[in-house]
Amino acid sequence: MRLRCSEGASWIVTPALTESVAASVRVGLPVPAGDLTPTEAVAARRAGADAVKLFPASIGQ
């Protein structure tokens, strides 16, 4: 995470609720976290994610 901040990252995206969510929150980077279930979406928001992204991104294929 420090490497991304030092390289000028303005936000971080993650495909799942991982430790990168908490790390992003600690350094003040916005983070939309990926989730698959409503439980994961709630957990991501509670962990500090600014938004959640539903994965898989497409339905019915």
C-alpha distance matrix in Angstrom:
0.0 3.8 5.3 5.2 6.4 8.7 9.9 11.0 9.4 11.7 10.8 9.1 11.7 12.1 15.6 15.9 15.2 12.4 10.2 7.5 10.2 10.4 6.8 7.3 10.7 10.0 8.5 11.1 9.8 12.5 12.0 15.0 15.0 17.4 20.4 23.7 25.8 26.7 25.6 22.0 22.1 23.3 20.7 17.8 19.5 20.1 16.4 15.7 15.2 16.9 18.7 19.4 20.2 23.0 22.8 24.9 25.1 28.8 31.7 35.0 34.4
3.8 0.0 3.8 5.4 5.1 6.1 8.5 10.0 9.7 12.3 12.5 11.8 14.9 15.8 19.3 19.6 18.8 16.1 13.5 11.0 13.4 12.9 9.1 9.5 12.3 10.8 8.5 11.5 11.0 14.3 14.7 18.0 18.4 21.0 24.1 27.5 29.5 30.1 29.0 25.5 25.5 26.4 23.9 21.0 22.3 22.7 19.1 18.1 17.9 19.2 21.5 22.5 23.5 26.5 26.4 28.5 28.5 32.2 35.2 38.6 37.9
5.3 3.8 0.0 3.8 5.5 5.1 6.1 8.8 8.9 12.3 12.8 12.0 14.9 15.9 19.2 20.2 20.1 17.4 15.4 12.6 15.3 15.6 12.0 11.9 15.2 14.2 11.7 14.1 12.8 15.8 15.9 18.8 19.3 21.5 24.8 28.0 30.4 31.4 30.6 26.9 26.9 28.3 25.9 22.9 24.3 25.2 21.6 20.6 19.8 20.9 22.7 23.5 23.9 26.8 26.4 28.2 28.0 31.6 34.8 38.0 37.0
5.2 5.4 3.8 0.0 3.8 5.5 5.1 6.5 5.4 8.8 9.2 8.6 11.7 13.3 16.7 18.1 18.3 16.1 14.6 11.3 13.5 14.5 11.2 10.0 13.5 13.3 10.7 12.2 10.0 12.6 12.8 15.6 16.6 18.8 22.3 25.6 28.1 29.0 28.5 24.8 24.4 26.0 24.0 20.7 21.9 23.3 19.9 18.5 17.3 17.9 19.5 20.5 20.8 23.9 23.6 25.5 25.0 28.6 31.8 35.1 34.2
6.4 5.1 5.5 3.8 0.0 3.8 5.3 5.2 5.1 7.6 8.9 9.6 13.2 15.3 18.9 20.0 19.6 17.6 15.7 12.4 13.8 14.2 10.9 9.3 12.1 11.5 8.2 9.7 8.3 11.6 12.8 16.1 17.5 20.3 23.7 27.2 29.4 29.8 29.3 25.8 25.0 26.2 24.3 21.0 21.7 22.8 19.6 17.7 17.0 17.3 19.5 21.1 21.9 25.3 25.6 27.6 27.0 30.7 33.9 37.3 36.7
8.7 6.1 5.1 5.5 3.8 0.0 3.8 5.4 7.4 10.3 12.2 13.0 16.5 18.5 22.1 23.3 23.0 20.7 18.7 15.6 17.4 17.6 14.0 12.9 15.6 14.5 11.1 12.9 11.9 15.2 16.5 19.8 21.2 23.8 27.2 30.7 32.9 33.5 32.9 29.4 28.7 29.9 28.0 24.7 25.4 26.4 23.2 21.4 20.7 21.0 23.2 24.7 25.4 28.7 28.8 30.7 30.0 33.6 36.9 40.2 39.4
9.9 8.5 6.1 5.1 5.3 3.8 0.0 3.8 5.9 9.4 11.5 12.2 15.4 17.6 21.0 22.7 23.1 21.1 19.7 16.3 18.1 19.0 15.7 14.1 17.2 16.8 13.5 14.6 12.7 15.4 16.4 19.2 20.7 23.0 26.6 29.9 32.4 33.3 33.0 29.4 28.7 30.3 28.6 25.1 26.0 27.5 24.3 22.4 21.2 21.2 22.8 24.2 24.3 27.6 27.4 29.1 28.1 31.6 35.0 38.2 37.2
11.0 10.0 8.8 6.5 5.2 5.4 3.8 0.0 3.8 6.3 9.2 11.0 14.5 17.3 20.7 22.5 22.7 21.2 20.0 16.4 17.5 18.5 15.5 13.2 15.8 15.9 12.3 12.6 10.6 13.0 14.6 17.5 19.6 22.1 25.7 29.2 31.6 32.0 32.0 28.5 27.3 28.8 27.5 23.9 24.3 26.0 23.2 20.8 19.5 18.9 20.7 22.5 22.9 26.3 26.7 28.5 27.2 30.7 34.1 37.5 36.7
9.4 9.7 8.9 5.4 5.1 7.4 5.9 3.8 0.0 3.8 5.6 7.3 10.7 13.6 17.1 18.9 19.2 18.0 17.1 13.4 14.3 15.8 13.2 10.5 13.3 14.2 11.0 10.9 8.0 9.9 11.1 13.8 15.8 18.3 22.0 25.4 27.8 28.3 28.4 24.9 23.6 25.3 24.1 20.4 20.9 22.8 20.1 17.8 16.1 15.6 17.2 18.8 19.1 22.6 23.0 24.8 23.6 27.1 30.5 33.9 33.3
11.7 12.3 12.3 8.8 7.6 10.3 9.4 6.3 3.8 0.0 3.8 7.2 10.4 13.8 17.3 19.0 19.0 18.5 17.8 14.1 14.0 15.6 13.6 10.2 12.2 13.7 10.8 9.3 6.3 7.4 9.5 12.1 14.9 17.7 21.2 24.7 26.8 26.8 27.2 23.9 22.2 23.7 22.8 19.1 19.1 21.2 18.9 16.1 14.3 13.1 14.8 17.0 17.7 21.3 22.4 24.4 22.9 26.4 29.7 33.2 33.0
10.8 12.5 12.8 9.2 8.9 12.2 11.5 9.2 5.6 3.8 0.0 3.8 6.8 10.2 13.7 15.3 15.3 15.1 14.9 11.3 10.7 12.9 11.6 8.1 10.2 12.5 10.4 8.9 5.1 4.9 5.9 8.4 11.1 13.9 17.4 20.9 23.0 23.1 23.5 20.2 18.5 20.1 19.3 15.6 15.8 18.1 15.8 13.3 11.0 10.2 11.6 13.4 14.1 17.8 18.8 21.0 19.7 23.3 26.5 30.1 29.9
9.1 11.8 12.0 8.6 9.6 13.0 12.2 11.0 7.3 7.2 3.8 0.0 3.8 6.7 10.3 11.9 12.2 11.7 11.9 8.2 8.3 11.1 9.9 7.0 10.0 12.3 11.0 10.3 6.7 6.4 5.0 7.1 8.6 11.1 14.7 18.2 20.5 21.1 21.2 17.7 16.6 18.5 17.3 13.6 14.7 16.9 14.3 12.5 10.0 10.4 11.2 12.0 12.4 15.7 16.2 18.4 17.7 21.4 24.5 28.0 27.7
11.7 14.9 14.9 11.7 13.2 16.5 15.4 14.5 10.7 10.4 6.8 3.8 0.0 3.8 6.9 9.0 10.2 10.5 11.9 8.7 8.5 12.1 11.8 9.5 12.0 14.8 14.2 13.4 9.9 8.4 5.5 5.4 6.1 7.7 11.5 14.8 17.3 18.3 18.7 15.1 14.1 16.7 15.7 12.1 13.6 16.3 14.0 12.8 9.6 10.3 9.8 9.5 9.1 12.2 12.4 14.6 14.0 17.7 20.8 24.3 24.0
12.1 15.8 15.9 13.3 15.3 18.5 17.6 17.3 13.6 13.8 10.2 6.7 3.8 0.0 3.8 5.5 7.2 7.4 9.6 7.3 7.6 11.3 11.5 10.3 12.8 15.4 15.5 15.3 12.3 11.1 7.5 6.8 5.1 5.7 9.2 12.3 15.0 16.5 16.5 12.7 12.6 15.3 13.9 10.6 13.2 15.4 13.0 12.9 10.0 11.7 10.8 9.4 8.9 11.2 10.7 12.9 13.2 16.9 19.6 23.0 22.8
15.6 19.3 19.2 16.7 18.9 22.1 21.0 20.7 17.1 17.3 13.7 10.3 6.9 3.8 0.0 3.8 7.2 8.4 11.6 10.2 10.4 14.0 14.8 13.9 16.1 18.8 19.2 18.9 16.0 14.4 10.7 8.8 6.3 4.3 7.0 9.4 12.6 14.8 15.1 11.4 11.8 15.0 13.9 11.3 14.2 16.6 14.7 15.1 12.1 13.9 12.1 9.5 7.9 8.9 7.4 9.4 10.4 13.9 16.4 19.7 19.4
15.9 19.6 20.2 18.1 20.0 23.3 22.7 22.5 18.9 19.0 15.3 11.9 9.0 5.5 3.8 0.0 3.8 5.7 9.4 9.2 9.0 12.2 13.7 13.5 15.1 17.7 18.8 18.8 16.4 14.9 11.1 9.5 5.9 4.3 5.5 8.1 10.6 12.7 12.2 8.4 9.6 12.4 10.8 8.7 12.2 13.9 12.1 13.4 10.9 13.5 12.0 9.3 8.9 9.5 8.5 10.8 12.6 15.9 17.8 20.9 21.1
15.2 18.8 20.1 18.3 19.6 23.0 23.1 22.7 19.2 19.0 15.3 12.2 10.2 7.2 7.2 3.8 0.0 3.8 7.1 7.8 6.7 9.3 11.5 11.8 12.7 15.2 16.9 17.0 15.3 14.0 10.4 9.6 6.0 6.3 6.7 9.7 11.0 12.1 10.8 7.1 8.5 10.3 7.8 6.0 9.7 10.7 8.6 10.5 8.9 12.2 11.5 9.4 10.4 11.4 11.3 13.9 15.6 19.0 20.6 23.8 24.4
12.4 16.1 17.4 16.1 17.6 20.7 21.1 21.2 18.0 18.5 15.1 11.7 10.5 7.4 8.4 5.7 3.8 0.0 3.8 5.2 5.9 7.8 9.2 10.5 12.0 13.6 15.3 16.2 14.7 14.3 11.1 11.4 8.3 9.1 10.3 13.0 14.5 15.9 14.1 10.6 12.2 13.6 10.6 8.9 12.3 12.7 9.7 11.5 10.6 14.0 14.0 12.5 13.4 14.7 14.2 16.5 18.2 21.7 23.5 26.6 26.8
10.2 13.5 15.4 14.6 15.7 18.7 19.7 20.0 17.1 17.8 14.9 11.9 11.9 9.6 11.6 9.4 7.1 3.8 0.0 3.8 5.3 5.5 6.3 8.7 10.1 10.9 12.8 14.3 13.5 14.0 11.5 12.9 10.6 12.3 13.7 16.7 17.9 18.8 16.8 13.5 14.8 15.5 12.2 10.6 13.3 13.1 9.5 11.2 11.2 14.6 15.6 14.9 16.3 18.0 17.8 20.1 21.6 25.2 27.1 30.3 30.4
7.5 11.0 12.6 11.3 12.4 15.6 16.3 16.4 13.4 14.1 11.3 8.2 8.7 7.3 10.2 9.2 7.8 5.2 3.8 0.0 3.8 5.5 4.9 5.9 8.5 9.7 10.6 11.9 10.3 11.0 8.6 10.6 9.0 11.3 13.6 16.9 18.7 19.5 18.2 14.6 15.1 16.3 13.6 10.9 13.3 13.9 10.3 10.7 9.9 12.7 13.8 13.6 14.8 17.1 17.0 19.4 20.3 24.0 26.4 29.7 29.6
10.2 13.4 15.3 13.5 13.8 17.4 18.1 17.5 14.3 14.0 10.7 8.3 8.5 7.6 10.4 9.0 6.7 5.9 5.3 3.8 0.0 3.8 5.4 5.2 6.3 8.7 10.3 10.5 9.2 8.9 6.5 8.3 6.9 9.9 12.0 15.6 16.8 17.0 15.7 12.4 12.3 13.1 10.7 7.7 9.6 10.4 6.9 7.0 6.2 9.4 10.7 10.9 12.9 15.4 16.1 18.8 19.5 23.2 25.4 28.9 29.3
10.4 12.9 15.6 14.5 14.2 17.6 19.0 18.5 15.8 15.6 12.9 11.1 12.1 11.3 14.0 12.2 9.3 7.8 5.5 5.5 3.8 0.0 3.8 5.4 5.1 6.2 8.9 9.8 9.9 10.6 9.2 11.6 10.5 13.5 15.1 18.5 19.2 19.1 17.2 14.4 14.5 14.4 11.5 9.4 10.7 10.2 6.4 6.9 8.1 11.2 13.3 13.9 16.4 18.8 19.6 22.3 23.2 26.9 28.9 32.4 32.9
6.8 9.1 12.0 11.2 10.9 14.0 15.7 15.5 13.2 13.6 11.6 9.9 11.8 11.5 14.8 13.7 11.5 9.2 6.3 4.9 5.4 3.8 0.0 3.8 5.4 5.1 6.5 8.6 8.6 10.5 9.7 12.7 12.1 15.1 17.3 20.8 22.0 22.2 20.6 17.5 17.6 17.9 15.1 12.7 14.0 13.8 10.1 9.9 10.5 13.0 15.3 16.1 18.0 20.7 21.2 23.8 24.4 28.1 30.5 34.0 34.1
7.3 9.5 11.9 10.0 9.3 12.9 14.1 13.2 10.5 10.2 8.1 7.0 9.5 10.3 13.9 13.5 11.8 10.5 8.7 5.9 5.2 5.4 3.8 0.0 3.8 5.4 5.4 6.0 5.0 6.7 6.5 10.0 10.5 13.9 16.5 20.2 21.6 21.6 20.6 17.4 16.7 17.3 15.2 12.1 12.8 13.6 10.3 8.7 8.5 10.1 12.6 14.0 16.0 19.1 20.0 22.6 22.6 26.4 29.0 32.6 32.8
10.7 12.3 15.2 13.5 12.1 15.6 17.2 15.8 13.3 12.2 10.2 10.0 12.0 12.8 16.1 15.1 12.7 12.0 10.1 8.5 6.3 5.1 5.4 3.8 0.0 3.8 5.5 5.0 6.0 7.0 7.6 10.8 11.4 15.1 17.2 20.9 21.6 21.0 19.8 17.1 16.1 15.9 14.0 11.3 11.1 11.2 8.3 6.2 7.4 9.0 12.1 14.1 16.7 19.8 21.3 24.1 24.1 27.9 30.2 33.8 34.4
10.0 10.8 14.2 13.3 11.5 14.5 16.8 15.9 14.2 13.7 12.5 12.3 14.8 15.4 18.8 17.7 15.2 13.6 10.9 9.7 8.7 6.2 5.1 5.4 3.8 0.0 3.8 5.6 7.8 10.2 11.0 14.4 14.8 18.3 20.4 24.0 24.7 24.2 22.6 20.0 19.4 19.0 16.6 14.4 14.4 13.8 10.7 9.3 11.1 12.7 16.0 17.8 20.3 23.4 24.5 27.3 27.5 31.3 33.6 37.2 37.6
8.5 8.5 11.7 10.7 8.2 11.1 13.5 12.3 11.0 10.8 10.4 11.0 14.2 15.5 19.2 18.8 16.9 15.3 12.8 10.6 10.3 8.9 6.5 5.4 5.5 3.8 0.0 3.8 5.8 9.2 10.8 14.6 15.6 19.2 21.8 25.5 26.6 26.3 25.1 22.2 21.3 21.4 19.4 16.6 16.5 16.7 13.7 11.7 12.6 13.4 16.6 18.7 20.8 24.2 25.2 27.8 27.7 31.5 34.1 37.7 37.9
11.1 11.5 14.1 12.2 9.7 12.9 14.6 12.6 10.9 9.3 8.9 10.3 13.4 15.3 18.9 18.8 17.0 16.2 14.3 11.9 10.5 9.8 8.6 6.0 5.0 5.6 3.8 0.0 3.8 6.5 9.1 12.7 14.5 18.2 20.9 24.6 25.6 24.9 24.2 21.4 19.9 20.0 18.6 15.6 14.8 15.5 13.1 10.2 10.8 10.7 14.1 16.8 19.1 22.6 24.2 26.9 26.3 30.1 32.7 36.4 36.8
9.8 11.0 12.8 10.0 8.3 11.9 12.7 10.6 8.0 6.3 5.1 6.7 9.9 12.3 16.0 16.4 15.3 14.7 13.5 10.3 9.2 9.9 8.6 5.0 6.0 7.8 5.8 3.8 0.0 3.8 6.3 10.0 12.1 15.6 18.6 22.4 23.8 23.4 23.1 20.1 18.5 19.2 18.0 14.6 14.3 15.7 13.2 10.4 9.7 9.3 12.1 14.5 16.4 20.0 21.3 23.9 23.1 26.8 29.6 33.3 33.5
12.5 14.3 15.8 12.6 11.6 15.2 15.4 13.0 9.9 7.4 4.9 6.4 8.4 11.1 14.4 14.9 14.0 14.3 14.0 11.0 8.9 10.6 10.5 6.7 7.0 10.2 9.2 6.5 3.8 0.0 3.8 6.9 9.7 13.2 16.1 19.8 21.1 20.6 20.7 17.8 15.7 16.7 16.1 12.5 11.8 14.0 12.1 9.0 7.2 6.0 8.6 11.2 13.2 16.9 18.7 21.3 20.3 24.0 26.6 30.4 30.8
12.0 14.7 15.9 12.8 12.8 16.5 16.4 14.6 11.1 9.5 5.9 5.0 5.5 7.5 10.7 11.1 10.4 11.1 11.5 8.6 6.5 9.2 9.7 6.5 7.6 11.0 10.8 9.1 6.3 3.8 0.0 3.8 6.0 9.5 12.5 16.3 17.8 17.7 17.7 14.6 12.9 14.3 13.5 9.7 10.0 12.5 10.4 8.2 5.3 5.5 6.8 8.5 10.2 13.7 15.2 17.8 17.2 21.0 23.6 27.3 27.7
15.0 18.0 18.8 15.6 16.1 19.8 19.2 17.5 13.8 12.1 8.4 7.1 5.4 6.8 8.8 9.5 9.6 11.4 12.9 10.6 8.3 11.6 12.7 10.0 10.8 14.4 14.6 12.7 10.0 6.9 3.8 0.0 3.8 6.7 9.6 13.2 14.9 14.8 15.5 12.4 10.3 12.5 12.4 8.7 9.2 12.4 11.1 9.4 5.7 5.5 4.4 5.0 6.4 10.1 11.9 14.5 13.8 17.5 19.9 23.7 24.3
15.0 18.4 19.3 16.6 17.5 21.2 20.7 19.6 15.8 14.9 11.1 8.6 6.1 5.1 6.3 5.9 6.0 8.3 10.6 9.0 6.9 10.5 12.1 10.5 11.4 14.8 15.6 14.5 12.1 9.7 6.0 3.8 0.0 3.8 6.5 10.3 12.0 12.6 12.8 9.3 8.1 10.7 9.9 6.4 8.4 11.2 9.7 9.3 6.0 7.8 6.4 4.8 6.0 8.7 9.8 12.7 12.9 16.6 18.8 22.4 23.0
17.4 21.0 21.5 18.8 20.3 23.8 23.0 22.1 18.3 17.7 13.9 11.1 7.7 5.7 4.3 4.3 6.3 9.1 12.3 11.3 9.9 13.5 15.1 13.9 15.1 18.3 19.2 18.2 15.6 13.2 9.5 6.7 3.8 0.0 3.8 7.1 9.7 11.1 11.8 8.4 7.8 11.2 10.8 8.1 10.7 13.5 12.4 12.7 9.5 11.1 8.7 5.6 4.6 5.9 6.2 9.0 9.8 13.4 15.4 19.0 19.5
20.4 24.1 24.8 22.3 23.7 27.2 26.6 25.7 22.0 21.2 17.4 14.7 11.5 9.2 7.0 5.5 6.7 10.3 13.7 13.6 12.0 15.1 17.3 16.5 17.2 20.4 21.8 20.9 18.6 16.1 12.5 9.6 6.5 3.8 0.0 3.8 5.9 7.8 8.5 5.4 5.6 9.2 9.2 7.8 10.5 12.9 12.6 13.7 11.0 12.9 10.2 6.6 6.0 5.2 5.7 8.4 10.2 13.2 14.3 17.7 18.7
23.7 27.5 28.0 25.6 27.2 30.7 29.9 29.2 25.4 24.7 20.9 18.2 14.8 12.3 9.4 8.1 9.7 13.0 16.7 16.9 15.6 18.5 20.8 20.2 20.9 24.0 25.5 24.6 22.4 19.8 16.3 13.2 10.3 7.1 3.8 0.0 3.8 7.1 8.4 6.6 7.5 10.9 11.4 10.9 13.5 15.6 15.7 17.1 14.6 16.3 13.4 9.7 8.4 5.7 5.2 6.9 9.6 11.7 12.0 15.0 16.3
25.8 29.5 30.4 28.1 29.4 32.9 32.4 31.6 27.8 26.8 23.0 20.5 17.3 15.0 12.6 10.6 11.0 14.5 17.9 18.7 16.8 19.2 22.0 21.6 21.6 24.7 26.6 25.6 23.8 21.1 17.8 14.9 12.0 9.7 5.9 3.8 0.0 3.8 5.3 5.2 6.4 8.8 9.9 10.6 12.7 14.4 15.3 17.0 15.1 16.8 14.1 10.6 10.5 8.0 8.6 10.3 12.7 14.4 13.9 16.7 18.6
26.7 30.1 31.4 29.0 29.8 33.5 33.3 32.0 28.3 26.8 23.1 21.1 18.3 16.5 14.8 12.7 12.1 15.9 18.8 19.5 17.0 19.1 22.2 21.6 21.0 24.2 26.3 24.9 23.4 20.6 17.7 14.8 12.6 11.1 7.8 7.1 3.8 0.0 3.8 5.4 5.0 6.3 8.6 9.8 10.8 12.4 14.1 15.6 14.1 15.6 13.0 10.1 11.1 9.2 11.2 13.2 14.8 16.6 16.1 18.9 21.3
25.6 29.0 30.6 28.5 29.3 32.9 33.0 32.0 28.4 27.2 23.5 21.2 18.7 16.5 15.1 12.2 10.8 14.1 16.8 18.2 15.7 17.2 20.6 20.6 19.8 22.6 25.1 24.2 23.1 20.7 17.7 15.5 12.8 11.8 8.5 8.4 5.3 3.8 0.0 3.8 5.4 5.3 6.2 8.6 10.1 10.6 12.2 14.5 13.7 15.9 14.1 11.5 13.0 11.7 13.1 15.3 17.3 19.4 19.1 21.9 23.9
22.0 25.5 26.9 24.8 25.8 29.4 29.4 28.5 24.9 23.9 20.2 17.7 15.1 12.7 11.4 8.4 7.1 10.6 13.5 14.6 12.4 14.4 17.5 17.4 17.1 20.0 22.2 21.4 20.1 17.8 14.6 12.4 9.3 8.4 5.4 6.6 5.2 5.4 3.8 0.0 3.8 5.5 5.0 6.0 8.6 9.7 10.2 12.4 11.1 13.7 11.9 9.0 10.4 9.7 10.7 13.2 15.2 17.8 18.2 21.3 22.8
22.1 25.5 26.9 24.4 25.0 28.7 28.7 27.3 23.6 22.2 18.5 16.6 14.1 12.6 11.8 9.6 8.5 12.2 14.8 15.1 12.3 14.5 17.6 16.7 16.1 19.4 21.3 19.9 18.5 15.7 12.9 10.3 8.1 7.8 5.6 7.5 6.4 5.0 5.4 3.8 0.0 3.8 5.5 5.1 6.4 8.7 9.8 10.9 9.2 10.9 8.7 6.2 8.3 8.2 10.5 13.2 14.4 17.1 17.7 21.0 22.8
23.3 26.4 28.3 26.0 26.2 29.9 30.3 28.8 25.3 23.7 20.1 18.5 16.7 15.3 15.0 12.4 10.3 13.6 15.5 16.3 13.1 14.4 17.9 17.3 15.9 19.0 21.4 20.0 19.2 16.7 14.3 12.5 10.7 11.2 9.2 10.9 8.8 6.3 5.3 5.5 3.8 0.0 3.8 5.4 5.2 6.2 8.6 10.0 9.6 11.5 10.2 8.9 11.7 11.9 14.3 17.0 18.1 20.7 21.1 24.3 26.3
20.7 23.9 25.9 24.0 24.3 28.0 28.6 27.5 24.1 22.8 19.3 17.3 15.7 13.9 13.9 10.8 7.8 10.6 12.2 13.6 10.7 11.5 15.1 15.2 14.0 16.6 19.4 18.6 18.0 16.1 13.5 12.4 9.9 10.8 9.2 11.4 9.9 8.6 6.2 5.0 5.5 3.8 0.0 3.8 5.5 5.0 6.1 8.7 8.9 11.8 11.3 10.0 12.7 13.2 14.9 17.6 19.1 22.0 22.7 25.9 27.5
17.8 21.0 22.9 20.7 21.0 24.7 25.1 23.9 20.4 19.1 15.6 13.6 12.1 10.6 11.3 8.7 6.0 8.9 10.6 10.9 7.7 9.4 12.7 12.1 11.3 14.4 16.6 15.6 14.6 12.5 9.7 8.7 6.4 8.1 7.8 10.9 10.6 9.8 8.6 6.0 5.1 5.4 3.8 0.0 3.8 5.4 5.0 6.5 5.4 8.5 8.1 7.0 10.0 11.4 13.2 16.1 17.1 20.4 21.6 25.1 26.4
19.5 22.3 24.3 21.9 21.7 25.4 26.0 24.3 20.9 19.1 15.8 14.7 13.6 13.2 14.2 12.2 9.7 12.3 13.3 13.3 9.6 10.7 14.0 12.8 11.1 14.4 16.5 14.8 14.3 11.8 10.0 9.2 8.4 10.7 10.5 13.5 12.7 10.8 10.1 8.6 6.4 5.2 5.5 3.8 0.0 3.8 5.3 5.1 4.9 6.8 7.0 7.4 11.1 12.9 15.4 18.4 18.8 22.0 23.2 26.7 28.3
20.1 22.7 25.2 23.3 22.8 26.4 27.5 26.0 22.8 21.2 18.1 16.9 16.3 15.4 16.6 13.9 10.7 12.7 13.1 13.9 10.4 10.2 13.8 13.6 11.2 13.8 16.7 15.5 15.7 14.0 12.5 12.4 11.2 13.5 12.9 15.6 14.4 12.4 10.6 9.7 8.7 6.2 5.0 5.4 3.8 0.0 3.8 5.3 7.3 9.7 10.7 11.1 14.6 16.1 18.3 21.2 22.1 25.2 26.2 29.6 31.3
16.4 19.1 21.6 19.9 19.6 23.2 24.3 23.2 20.1 18.9 15.8 14.3 14.0 13.0 14.7 12.1 8.6 9.7 9.5 10.3 6.9 6.4 10.1 10.3 8.3 10.7 13.7 13.1 13.2 12.1 10.4 11.1 9.7 12.4 12.6 15.7 15.3 14.1 12.2 10.2 9.8 8.6 6.1 5.0 5.3 3.8 0.0 3.8 6.0 9.3 10.8 11.2 14.4 16.3 17.9 20.8 21.8 25.2 26.6 30.1 31.3
15.7 18.1 20.6 18.5 17.7 21.4 22.4 20.8 17.8 16.1 13.3 12.5 12.8 12.9 15.1 13.4 10.5 11.5 11.2 10.7 7.0 6.9 9.9 8.7 6.2 9.3 11.7 10.2 10.4 9.0 8.2 9.4 9.3 12.7 13.7 17.1 17.0 15.6 14.5 12.4 10.9 10.0 8.7 6.5 5.1 5.3 3.8 0.0 3.8 6.2 8.7 10.4 13.8 16.4 18.5 21.4 21.7 25.2 26.9 30.5 31.7
15.2 17.9 19.8 17.3 17.0 20.7 21.2 19.5 16.1 14.3 11.0 10.0 9.6 10.0 12.1 10.9 8.9 10.6 11.2 9.9 6.2 8.1 10.5 8.5 7.4 11.1 12.6 10.8 9.7 7.2 5.3 5.7 6.0 9.5 11.0 14.6 15.1 14.1 13.7 11.1 9.2 9.6 8.9 5.4 4.9 7.3 6.0 3.8 0.0 3.8 5.4 7.0 10.2 13.1 15.2 18.1 18.2 21.7 23.6 27.3 28.3
16.9 19.2 20.9 17.9 17.3 21.0 21.2 18.9 15.6 13.1 10.2 10.4 10.3 11.7 13.9 13.5 12.2 14.0 14.6 12.7 9.4 11.2 13.0 10.1 9.0 12.7 13.4 10.7 9.3 6.0 5.5 5.5 7.8 11.1 12.9 16.3 16.8 15.6 15.9 13.7 10.9 11.5 11.8 8.5 6.8 9.7 9.3 6.2 3.8 0.0 3.8 7.1 10.3 13.5 16.2 19.0 18.3 21.7 23.7 27.5 28.6
18.7 21.5 22.7 19.5 19.5 23.2 22.8 20.7 17.2 14.8 11.6 11.2 9.8 10.8 12.1 12.0 11.5 14.0 15.6 13.8 10.7 13.3 15.3 12.6 12.1 16.0 16.6 14.1 12.1 8.6 6.8 4.4 6.4 8.7 10.2 13.4 14.1 13.0 14.1 11.9 8.7 10.2 11.3 8.1 7.0 10.7 10.8 8.7 5.4 3.8 0.0 3.8 6.8 10.0 12.9 15.7 14.8 18.1 20.0 23.8 25.1
19.4 22.5 23.5 20.5 21.1 24.7 24.2 22.5 18.8 17.0 13.4 12.0 9.5 9.4 9.5 9.3 9.4 12.5 14.9 13.6 10.9 13.9 16.1 14.0 14.1 17.8 18.7 16.8 14.5 11.2 8.5 5.0 4.8 5.6 6.6 9.7 10.6 10.1 11.5 9.0 6.2 8.9 10.0 7.0 7.4 11.1 11.2 10.4 7.0 7.1 3.8 0.0 3.8 6.5 9.4 12.2 11.9 15.2 16.9 20.6 21.9
20.2 23.5 23.9 20.8 21.9 25.4 24.3 22.9 19.1 17.7 14.1 12.4 9.1 8.9 7.9 8.9 10.4 13.4 16.3 14.8 12.9 16.4 18.0 16.0 16.7 20.3 20.8 19.1 16.4 13.2 10.2 6.4 6.0 4.6 6.0 8.4 10.5 11.1 13.0 10.4 8.3 11.7 12.7 10.0 11.1 14.6 14.4 13.8 10.2 10.3 6.8 3.8 0.0 3.8 6.3 8.9 8.1 11.6 13.7 17.4 18.4
23.0 26.5 26.8 23.9 25.3 28.7 27.6 26.3 22.6 21.3 17.8 15.7 12.2 11.2 8.9 9.5 11.4 14.7 18.0 17.1 15.4 18.8 20.7 19.1 19.8 23.4 24.2 22.6 20.0 16.9 13.7 10.1 8.7 5.9 5.2 5.7 8.0 9.2 11.7 9.7 8.2 11.9 13.2 11.4 12.9 16.1 16.3 16.4 13.1 13.5 10.0 6.5 3.8 0.0 3.8 6.2 6.3 9.1 10.5 14.2 15.5
22.8 26.4 26.4 23.6 25.6 28.8 27.4 26.7 23.0 22.4 18.8 16.2 12.4 10.7 7.4 8.5 11.3 14.2 17.8 17.0 16.1 19.6 21.2 20.0 21.3 24.5 25.2 24.2 21.3 18.7 15.2 11.9 9.8 6.2 5.7 5.2 8.6 11.2 13.1 10.7 10.5 14.3 14.9 13.2 15.4 18.3 17.9 18.5 15.2 16.2 12.9 9.4 6.3 3.8 0.0 3.0 4.8 7.7 9.4 12.8 13.4
24.9 28.5 28.2 25.5 27.6 30.7 29.1 28.5 24.8 24.4 21.0 18.4 14.6 12.9 9.4 10.8 13.9 16.5 20.1 19.4 18.8 22.3 23.8 22.6 24.1 27.3 27.8 26.9 23.9 21.3 17.8 14.5 12.7 9.0 8.4 6.9 10.3 13.2 15.3 13.2 13.2 17.0 17.6 16.1 18.4 21.2 20.8 21.4 18.1 19.0 15.7 12.2 8.9 6.2 3.0 0.0 3.8 5.6 7.2 10.3 10.6
25.1 28.5 28.0 25.0 27.0 30.0 28.1 27.2 23.6 22.9 19.7 17.7 14.0 13.2 10.4 12.6 15.6 18.2 21.6 20.3 19.5 23.2 24.4 22.6 24.1 27.5 27.7 26.3 23.1 20.3 17.2 13.8 12.9 9.8 10.2 9.6 12.7 14.8 17.3 15.2 14.4 18.1 19.1 17.1 18.8 22.1 21.8 21.7 18.2 18.3 14.8 11.9 8.1 6.3 4.8 3.8 0.0 3.8 6.9 10.4 10.5
28.8 32.2 31.6 28.6 30.7 33.6 31.6 30.7 27.1 26.4 23.3 21.4 17.7 16.9 13.9 15.9 19.0 21.7 25.2 24.0 23.2 26.9 28.1 26.4 27.9 31.3 31.5 30.1 26.8 24.0 21.0 17.5 16.6 13.4 13.2 11.7 14.4 16.6 19.4 17.8 17.1 20.7 22.0 20.4 22.0 25.2 25.2 25.2 21.7 21.7 18.1 15.2 11.6 9.1 7.7 5.6 3.8 0.0 3.8 6.8 7.1
31.7 35.2 34.8 31.8 33.9 36.9 35.0 34.1 30.5 29.7 26.5 24.5 20.8 19.6 16.4 17.8 20.6 23.5 27.1 26.4 25.4 28.9 30.5 29.0 30.2 33.6 34.1 32.7 29.6 26.6 23.6 19.9 18.8 15.4 14.3 12.0 13.9 16.1 19.1 18.2 17.7 21.1 22.7 21.6 23.2 26.2 26.6 26.9 23.6 23.7 20.0 16.9 13.7 10.5 9.4 7.2 6.9 3.8 0.0 3.8 5.8
35.0 38.6 38.0 35.1 37.3 40.2 38.2 37.5 33.9 33.2 30.1 28.0 24.3 23.0 19.7 20.9 23.8 26.6 30.3 29.7 28.9 32.4 34.0 32.6 33.8 37.2 37.7 36.4 33.3 30.4 27.3 23.7 22.4 19.0 17.7 15.0 16.7 18.9 21.9 21.3 21.0 24.3 25.9 25.1 26.7 29.6 30.1 30.5 27.3 27.5 23.8 20.6 17.4 14.2 12.8 10.3 10.4 6.8 3.8 0.0 3.8
34.4 37.9 37.0 34.2 36.7 39.4 37.2 36.7 33.3 33.0 29.9 27.7 24.0 22.8 19.4 21.1 24.4 26.8 30.4 29.6 29.3 32.9 34.1 32.8 34.4 37.6 37.9 36.8 33.5 30.8 27.7 24.3 23.0 19.5 18.7 16.3 18.6 21.3 23.9 22.8 22.8 26.3 27.5 26.4 28.3 31.3 31.3 31.7 28.3 28.6 25.1 21.9 18.4 15.5 13.4 10.6 10.5 7.1 5.8 3.8 0.0
